[in-house]
Amino acid sequence: MARNENTPEDNAMAQQVQRRRLPDDRTASLIAELKDLLGERCTTSASEREHHGRGESYHADAAPDAVCYPLSTEEVSAIVRLCGKHGAPIVAFGTGTSLEGHVAALEGGITIDLKRMNAIVEVNAEDLDATVQAGVTRKQLNAYLRDTGLFFPVDPGADASLGGMAATRASGTNAVRYGTMRENVIALTVVLADGKVVKTASRARKSSAGYDLTRLFVGSEGTLGIITEVTVKLYGIPEAMSAAVCAFPDVGAAVQTAIETIQSGIPISRVEFLDDRSMVAVNRYAKLDYPEKPTLFFEFVGTEAGVAEQAERVRELALGNGGENFQWATTPEERSRLWQARHDVHYACLAMRPGAKSWSTDACVPISRLGELILYMREQTKDAPFYVTSLGHVGDGNFHMGFLIDVNDPAELAEAERLNGVLLQRTLELHGTCTGEHGVGSGKSKYLRAEHGDAAVDLMRLIKTAMDPQNILNPGKVLPAN
């Protein structure tokens, strides 16, 4: 399998992985047993393996030895039992949209692709919840709900699977109003490392019975168990909705407007920031004509009167900070066009440098420190030898930086690594977190001790060891190497 040119750290990891892979005869024996269980739904096709060894990031690929496509929780349990018998690593795979190396099979083994587990088990409209298999995507669920007057709000941009979103504690553009997956998952069905199946909670909206197992697995990134079913909260589709876009003279003015909006208690649905370089990319990619300046995208939901009041208050804040060209989008078509521009920004930036890959990183700080952090990183990256963008869900203090790099250029890789470290070090100094929504994967595990401290990381390791003593569930992810 072709691999990208790696950093020295990647090469060291590759050498370690090579030593820990199963012997060929044990791998062959396991695959034979899996094929007996699944038939053609266990494949060793080179193209399938390569596809399942990468996400949507700069991280080096690492293919599994085989890919399995279960149809039920029982089949996932059977696969896990076989892998446990042979001591084979297991990586769960949703839609492959992760950004921190979550799905790379660093030690080989088996990838369990859950996309064929895509049944919507039940919708309880009166209780505002739905239970789905892990492979159901957010767009699929919302299409199914279209005639119920309900929707599922967590929107990370990509049409990710609900199981993957729960595993990475995803959020996205609506988090400022509706929260992240942590707040929107009610219960899970999980297959443990020994193949046992656990249901973490009932459908009740609150409980004080025992440990909160649901929250233990939300954000565990497949290292403690494999999520096979998810029960999520649903919400009523708002009576009215409008959106707006506004350009600003500089980054500080844009971010200050977002901060003032939240501090004023305006119940805004979305407030997204794109810097001037992101707007250049969006205009070229989608053939738009927005001002190529730092820009905020807003969405307002509620009653007709409430939406009008929210929008007017935000317009006043924006104009007070030098905002200009405040444009409304009230029809569904206009709103869709506006938000599609925001969702396409990743691909728009890639188009600015064909053949390059995006080193996409995120950070999250208390909202009062957000402007300081973004301006600090603008200064730190001004002389970077590659295209750099900053954007994000600034309503909750979360923003992203994109470094558009030539992954075959060691100097560019090294500089991106350095700038990523500068960002995360400053983030932690500002009482923030090294990842607001991308997750840890293998890419950010080295920052966990700096963020949480030795005692907390050691506790995490105790939990991992107790639940997965063979270390077969997504090894090399989340926890630092030492």
C-alpha positions as CSV (number, residue, x, y, z in Angstrom):
1,M,0.0,0.0,0.0
2,A,1.3,3.4,-0.9
3,R,2.1,5.7,2.1
4,N,2.8,9.3,2.5
5,E,6.2,10.5,3.3
6,N,6.3,10.4,7.1
7,T,7.8,12.5,9.9
8,P,10.5,10.9,12.1
9,E,7.8,10.4,14.7
10,D,5.6,8.5,12.2
11,N,8.6,6.3,11.2
12,A,9.3,5.5,14.8
13,M,5.7,4.5,15.3
14,A,5.8,2.4,12.2
15,Q,8.8,0.5,13.5
16,Q,7.0,-0.2,16.8
17,V,3.8,-1.3,14.9
18,Q,5.8,-3.7,12.7
19,R,7.1,-5.4,15.9
20,R,3.6,-5.8,17.3
21,R,1.6,-7.1,14.3
22,L,0.3,-10.6,14.6
23,P,2.3,-13.4,12.8
24,D,1.1,-14.1,9.3
25,D,-0.2,-17.6,10.2
26,R,-2.3,-16.3,13.1
27,T,-3.7,-13.5,10.9
28,A,-4.6,-16.1,8.2
29,S,-6.3,-18.3,10.7
30,L,-8.4,-15.4,12.0
31,I,-9.4,-14.3,8.6
32,A,-10.4,-17.8,7.7
33,E,-12.7,-18.0,10.7
34,L,-14.1,-14.5,10.0
35,K,-14.9,-15.6,6.4
36,D,-16.7,-18.7,7.8
37,L,-18.8,-16.3,9.9
38,L,-19.5,-13.6,7.4
39,G,-18.8,-15.1,3.9
40,E,-18.0,-12.4,1.4
41,R,-18.7,-9.7,4.0
42,C,-15.1,-10.3,5.2
43,T,-12.7,-9.1,2.6
44,T,-9.0,-8.8,2.1
45,S,-9.3,-6.8,-1.1
46,A,-6.3,-4.4,-1.3
47,S,-8.5,-1.4,-2.3
48,E,-10.9,-2.1,0.5
49,R,-8.1,-2.4,3.0
50,E,-6.4,0.8,1.8
51,H,-9.7,2.8,1.9
52,H,-10.3,1.7,5.5
53,G,-6.8,2.7,6.6
54,R,-7.2,6.5,6.3
55,G,-9.5,9.3,7.3
56,E,-9.7,12.9,5.8
57,S,-6.4,14.2,7.2
58,Y,-2.7,14.4,6.6
59,H,-2.0,11.5,8.9
60,A,-0.1,8.5,7.4
61,D,-2.3,5.7,6.2
62,A,-2.2,2.2,7.8
63,A,-4.4,-0.5,6.3
64,P,-5.9,-3.4,8.3
65,D,-5.4,-7.0,7.3
66,A,-9.1,-7.5,6.6
67,V,-12.4,-5.5,6.6
68,C,-15.6,-7.0,8.0
69,Y,-19.2,-5.7,7.3
70,P,-21.5,-6.9,10.1
71,L,-25.3,-6.5,10.0
72,S,-26.1,-6.8,13.7
73,T,-24.9,-6.3,17.2
74,E,-24.7,-10.1,17.5
75,E,-22.3,-10.3,14.5
76,V,-20.1,-7.5,15.9
77,S,-19.9,-9.4,19.1
78,A,-18.9,-12.6,17.3
79,I,-16.2,-10.7,15.3
80,V,-14.8,-9.2,18.5
81,R,-14.8,-12.6,20.2
82,L,-12.8,-14.1,17.4
83,C,-10.3,-11.2,17.4
84,G,-10.0,-11.5,21.2
85,K,-9.2,-15.2,20.8
86,H,-6.3,-14.4,18.4
87,G,-5.3,-11.2,20.1
88,A,-6.0,-9.2,16.9
89,P,-6.5,-5.4,16.9
90,I,-9.9,-4.1,16.0
91,V,-10.7,-0.7,14.5
92,A,-14.3,0.5,14.2
93,F,-15.1,2.5,11.0
94,G,-18.1,4.7,10.3
95,T,-17.8,6.9,7.2
96,G,-14.1,7.7,7.4
97,T,-14.4,11.4,7.9
98,S,-12.2,11.6,11.0
99,L,-9.3,14.1,11.1
100,E,-6.9,12.8,13.8
101,G,-5.9,9.4,12.5
102,H,-8.7,7.6,14.3
103,V,-9.3,4.9,11.8
104,A,-5.7,4.0,10.8
105,A,-4.9,0.4,11.7
106,L,-1.6,1.1,13.3
107,E,-1.1,-2.5,14.3
108,G,-2.9,-4.1,11.4
109,G,-5.8,-6.4,12.5
110,I,-9.4,-6.1,11.5
111,T,-11.5,-3.1,10.6
112,I,-15.2,-3.4,11.4
113,D,-17.1,-1.2,9.0
114,L,-20.6,-0.5,10.4
115,K,-22.1,1.2,7.4
116,R,-24.4,-1.8,6.6
117,M,-25.9,-1.5,10.1
118,N,-28.0,1.4,8.9
119,A,-31.5,0.6,10.3
120,I,-33.6,3.2,12.1
121,V,-34.8,1.0,14.9
122,E,-37.5,3.2,16.3
123,V,-38.7,6.8,16.5
124,N,-40.6,7.9,19.6
125,A,-42.1,11.2,18.5
126,E,-43.9,11.8,21.8
127,D,-40.7,11.4,23.8
128,L,-38.6,13.2,21.3
129,D,-36.0,10.4,20.8
130,A,-34.9,7.9,18.2
131,T,-32.8,4.7,18.3
132,V,-30.7,3.9,15.3
133,Q,-28.0,1.4,14.4
134,A,-24.5,2.9,14.4
135,G,-24.2,3.2,10.6
136,V,-27.1,5.5,10.2
137,T,-25.9,9.0,9.1
138,R,-27.3,12.3,10.3
139,K,-28.7,13.1,6.9
140,Q,-30.4,9.7,6.7
141,L,-32.0,10.2,10.0
142,N,-33.2,13.7,9.2
143,A,-34.7,12.5,5.9
144,Y,-36.6,9.8,7.7
145,L,-37.9,12.4,10.2
146,R,-39.0,14.9,7.6
147,D,-42.7,14.3,8.0
148,T,-42.7,14.1,11.8
149,G,-41.9,17.8,12.5
150,L,-38.7,16.7,14.3
151,F,-35.0,16.8,13.5
152,F,-31.6,15.8,14.9
153,P,-29.5,18.9,15.2
154,V,-25.9,17.9,15.6
155,D,-24.2,18.8,12.4
156,P,-20.4,18.3,12.1
157,G,-20.4,19.2,8.4
158,A,-19.7,15.8,7.0
159,D,-22.5,13.3,6.6
160,A,-21.0,11.3,9.4
161,S,-22.5,8.2,11.0
162,L,-24.3,8.5,14.4
163,G,-22.1,5.8,15.9
164,G,-18.9,7.6,14.7
165,M,-20.2,10.9,16.0
166,A,-20.9,9.4,19.4
167,A,-17.5,7.7,19.5
168,T,-15.7,11.0,18.8
169,R,-18.0,13.3,20.8
170,A,-18.7,15.3,17.6
171,S,-20.4,18.6,17.5
172,G,-20.4,21.2,14.8
173,T,-22.3,24.3,13.7
174,N,-25.4,23.9,15.9
175,A,-23.5,23.2,19.1
176,V,-23.9,26.7,20.5
177,R,-27.7,26.1,20.7
178,Y,-28.2,22.4,20.9
179,G,-25.0,21.1,22.4
180,T,-22.6,18.3,21.3
181,M,-23.1,14.6,21.0
182,R,-22.4,14.4,24.8
183,E,-25.6,16.3,25.5
184,N,-27.7,14.6,22.8
185,V,-27.0,10.9,23.3
186,I,-29.4,9.3,25.7
187,A,-28.3,5.6,25.6
188,L,-25.9,3.3,23.7
189,T,-25.6,-0.4,22.9
190,V,-21.9,-1.3,23.0
191,V,-19.9,-4.4,22.4
192,L,-17.0,-4.8,24.9
193,A,-13.5,-6.1,24.2
194,D,-14.6,-9.6,25.4
195,G,-17.6,-9.6,23.1
196,K,-20.2,-9.0,25.8
197,V,-23.0,-6.5,24.9
198,V,-23.9,-3.7,27.2
199,K,-26.9,-1.3,27.1
200,T,-25.7,1.8,29.0
201,A,-29.0,3.4,30.0
202,S,-32.8,3.5,29.5
203,R,-34.7,6.1,27.4
204,A,-35.4,8.1,30.5
205,R,-34.2,11.7,30.2
206,K,-32.4,11.6,33.6
207,S,-31.2,9.0,36.0
208,S,-29.0,8.8,39.1
209,A,-28.7,5.0,39.0
210,G,-25.1,3.9,39.1
211,Y,-22.1,5.1,37.0
212,D,-22.8,7.1,33.8
213,L,-21.7,4.5,31.3
214,T,-23.2,6.4,28.4
215,R,-20.8,9.3,29.0
216,L,-17.9,6.9,29.4
217,F,-18.3,5.6,25.9
218,V,-19.2,8.9,24.2
219,G,-15.8,10.3,23.1
220,S,-13.9,7.0,23.8
221,E,-13.1,6.7,20.0
222,G,-13.6,2.9,19.9
223,T,-10.9,2.3,22.5
224,L,-13.3,1.0,25.2
225,G,-16.0,-0.7,23.1
226,I,-17.7,-0.6,19.8
227,I,-21.0,1.3,19.6
228,T,-23.6,-0.6,17.6
229,E,-26.8,1.4,18.5
230,V,-27.4,5.0,19.6
231,T,-30.5,6.6,21.2
232,V,-30.5,10.3,20.5
233,K,-32.6,13.4,21.4
234,L,-34.8,14.9,18.8
235,Y,-36.1,18.5,18.6
236,G,-39.1,20.2,17.0
237,I,-38.4,22.0,13.7
238,P,-38.5,25.7,14.5
239,E,-41.5,27.8,13.3
240,A,-39.2,30.3,11.7
241,M,-35.6,30.4,10.5
242,S,-33.4,33.1,8.9
243,A,-29.7,33.5,8.2
244,A,-27.4,36.3,7.6
245,V,-23.8,36.9,6.6
246,C,-21.7,39.9,7.5
247,A,-18.1,41.0,6.7
248,F,-15.8,42.8,9.1
249,P,-12.8,45.0,8.7
250,D,-10.6,42.6,10.7
251,V,-10.5,39.4,12.7
252,G,-10.8,41.1,16.0
253,A,-14.1,42.9,15.1
254,A,-15.7,39.7,13.8
255,V,-14.8,37.6,16.9
256,Q,-15.8,40.4,19.2
257,T,-19.2,40.5,17.6
258,A,-19.6,36.7,18.2
259,I,-18.5,37.1,21.8
260,E,-20.9,40.0,22.4
261,T,-23.8,38.0,20.9
262,I,-23.3,35.1,23.3
263,Q,-22.6,37.3,26.3
264,S,-25.9,39.2,25.5
265,G,-27.9,36.0,25.9
266,I,-29.2,36.1,22.4
267,P,-30.4,32.4,21.7
268,I,-28.7,32.2,18.3
269,S,-28.7,28.9,16.5
270,R,-25.3,29.2,14.7
271,V,-22.5,31.7,14.5
272,E,-19.6,30.7,12.2
273,F,-16.4,32.5,11.5
274,L,-14.4,32.4,8.3
275,D,-11.2,34.5,8.0
276,D,-10.3,36.4,4.8
277,R,-8.3,33.5,3.3
278,S,-11.2,31.1,3.8
279,M,-13.5,33.6,2.1
280,V,-11.1,33.8,-0.9
281,A,-11.2,30.0,-1.2
282,V,-15.0,29.8,-0.8
283,N,-15.6,32.4,-3.5
284,R,-13.3,30.7,-6.0
285,Y,-14.6,27.2,-5.3
286,A,-18.3,28.0,-5.3
287,K,-18.2,31.0,-7.7
288,L,-19.6,33.4,-5.1
289,D,-18.9,37.1,-4.6
290,Y,-18.8,37.6,-0.8
291,P,-16.4,40.3,0.4
292,E,-13.0,38.6,1.0
293,K,-12.8,39.8,4.6
294,P,-13.2,38.1,8.0
295,T,-16.9,37.1,8.0
296,L,-19.5,35.8,10.3
297,F,-22.4,33.5,9.2
298,F,-25.5,33.6,11.5
299,E,-28.6,31.5,11.9
300,F,-31.7,32.5,13.9
301,V,-34.5,30.1,14.8
302,G,-37.7,30.4,16.9
303,T,-41.0,32.2,16.4
304,E,-41.4,34.8,13.6
305,A,-41.2,37.6,16.1
306,G,-38.4,36.0,18.1
307,V,-36.3,35.5,15.0
308,A,-36.8,39.1,13.9
309,E,-35.8,40.4,17.3
310,Q,-32.7,38.2,17.5
311,A,-31.6,39.2,14.0
312,E,-32.0,42.9,14.7
313,R,-30.0,42.8,17.9
314,V,-27.2,40.9,16.2
315,R,-27.2,43.3,13.3
316,E,-26.8,46.2,15.8
317,L,-23.9,44.5,17.5
318,A,-22.2,43.8,14.1
319,L,-22.6,47.3,12.9
320,G,-21.2,48.6,16.2
321,N,-18.1,46.6,15.5
322,G,-17.6,47.8,11.9
323,G,-19.6,45.1,10.2
324,E,-20.6,45.8,6.6
325,N,-22.7,44.4,3.8
326,F,-25.1,42.6,6.3
327,Q,-27.0,40.2,4.0
328,W,-30.2,38.3,4.9
329,A,-31.2,34.8,3.7
330,T,-34.8,34.0,4.6
331,T,-35.9,31.4,2.0
332,P,-34.8,27.8,2.3
333,E,-32.9,28.0,-1.0
334,E,-31.0,31.1,0.1
335,R,-30.2,29.6,3.5
336,S,-29.0,26.4,1.9
337,R,-26.8,28.3,-0.5
338,L,-25.3,30.3,2.4
339,W,-24.6,27.3,4.6
340,Q,-23.4,25.1,1.8
341,A,-20.6,27.7,1.3
342,R,-19.6,27.2,4.9
343,H,-19.7,23.4,4.7
344,D,-17.7,23.4,1.5
345,V,-14.8,25.4,3.0
346,H,-12.6,22.3,3.6
347,Y,-12.8,21.3,-0.1
348,A,-12.6,25.0,-1.2
349,C,-9.3,25.3,0.7
350,L,-7.9,22.1,-0.8
351,A,-8.7,23.5,-4.3
352,M,-6.3,26.5,-3.5
353,R,-3.4,24.1,-3.7
354,P,-4.1,21.0,-5.9
355,G,-2.3,17.9,-4.7
356,A,-1.8,19.3,-1.1
357,K,-3.5,17.9,2.0
358,S,-5.0,19.8,4.8
359,W,-3.5,19.5,8.3
360,S,-6.8,20.4,10.0
361,T,-6.5,21.1,13.7
362,D,-8.9,22.5,16.3
363,A,-8.8,24.1,19.7
364,C,-11.4,25.4,22.1
365,V,-11.1,28.1,24.8
366,P,-13.4,30.0,27.1
367,I,-15.2,32.4,24.7
368,S,-13.7,35.5,26.3
369,R,-10.2,34.3,25.3
370,L,-11.1,33.3,21.7
371,G,-10.2,36.6,20.0
372,E,-6.9,36.7,21.7
373,L,-6.0,33.1,20.6
374,I,-7.1,33.7,16.9
375,L,-5.1,36.9,16.7
376,Y,-2.1,35.3,18.3
377,M,-2.1,32.5,15.8
378,R,-2.6,34.9,12.9
379,E,0.7,36.5,13.9
380,Q,2.4,33.1,14.4
381,T,1.4,31.9,11.0
382,K,1.9,35.0,8.9
383,D,5.2,33.8,7.4
384,A,4.2,30.2,7.0
385,P,5.4,28.7,3.6
386,F,1.9,27.3,2.9
387,Y,-1.7,28.5,2.8
388,V,-3.2,28.9,6.3
389,T,-6.9,29.4,7.2
390,S,-8.8,29.9,10.4
391,L,-12.5,29.3,10.9
392,G,-14.9,27.8,13.3
393,H,-17.9,27.6,15.6
394,V,-16.9,30.7,17.5
395,G,-20.2,30.8,19.4
396,D,-18.7,28.2,21.8
397,G,-15.1,29.1,21.7
398,N,-14.1,26.4,19.2
399,F,-12.1,27.2,16.1
400,H,-10.1,25.4,13.5
401,M,-6.8,26.1,11.6
402,G,-6.0,24.5,8.3
403,F,-2.4,24.2,7.1
404,L,-2.4,23.3,3.4
405,I,0.8,21.3,3.1
406,D,2.8,19.2,0.7
407,V,3.0,16.0,2.7
408,N,6.0,14.9,0.7
409,D,8.0,18.0,1.9
410,P,9.6,17.3,5.3
411,A,10.2,21.0,5.9
412,E,6.5,21.8,5.5
413,L,5.5,18.8,7.7
414,A,7.9,20.0,10.4
415,E,6.6,23.6,10.2
416,A,2.9,22.4,10.4
417,E,3.8,20.3,13.4
418,R,5.5,23.2,15.1
419,L,2.6,25.6,14.4
420,N,0.1,23.0,15.7
421,G,2.2,22.7,18.9
422,V,2.3,26.5,19.2
423,L,-1.5,26.7,18.9
424,L,-2.2,23.9,21.4
425,Q,0.4,25.2,24.0
426,R,-1.2,28.6,23.9
427,T,-4.7,27.1,24.1
428,L,-3.8,25.2,27.3
429,E,-2.3,28.4,28.7
430,L,-5.7,30.1,28.2
431,H,-7.5,27.3,30.1
432,G,-8.7,25.6,26.9
433,T,-8.6,22.1,25.4
434,C,-6.4,20.6,22.7
435,T,-9.5,19.5,20.8
436,G,-13.1,20.8,21.0
437,E,-14.6,18.3,18.5
438,H,-12.0,16.6,16.3
439,G,-11.1,14.1,19.0
440,V,-7.7,12.8,20.0
441,G,-7.0,9.8,17.7
442,S,-3.3,9.3,17.3
443,G,-2.6,12.9,16.3
444,K,-3.2,14.7,19.6
445,S,-2.5,12.0,22.2
446,K,0.8,13.6,23.1
447,Y,-1.1,16.6,24.5
448,L,-3.3,14.8,27.0
449,R,-0.8,14.9,29.9
450,A,-0.3,18.6,29.5
451,E,-4.1,19.2,29.5
452,H,-5.2,16.7,32.1
453,G,-2.2,16.0,34.3
454,D,-0.5,12.7,35.0
455,A,-3.0,11.5,37.6
456,A,-6.0,11.9,35.2
457,V,-4.2,10.2,32.3
458,D,-3.1,7.4,34.6
459,L,-6.8,7.0,35.6
460,M,-7.8,6.8,32.0
461,R,-5.2,4.1,31.4
462,L,-6.5,2.1,34.4
463,I,-10.0,2.3,32.8
464,K,-8.6,1.2,29.4
465,T,-6.6,-1.7,31.0
466,A,-9.6,-2.9,33.0
467,M,-12.0,-2.9,30.0
468,D,-9.5,-4.0,27.3
469,P,-6.7,-6.0,29.0
470,Q,-5.4,-7.2,25.6
471,N,-5.4,-3.7,24.2
472,I,-7.1,-4.8,21.0
473,L,-9.6,-2.0,20.7
474,N,-8.2,0.7,18.5
475,P,-4.7,0.5,19.9
476,G,-2.4,3.6,19.7
477,K,-5.3,6.0,19.9
478,V,-6.3,8.6,22.6
479,L,-3.9,7.6,25.4
480,P,-0.2,8.8,25.0
481,A,2.4,6.2,24.5
482,N,3.9,6.7,27.9
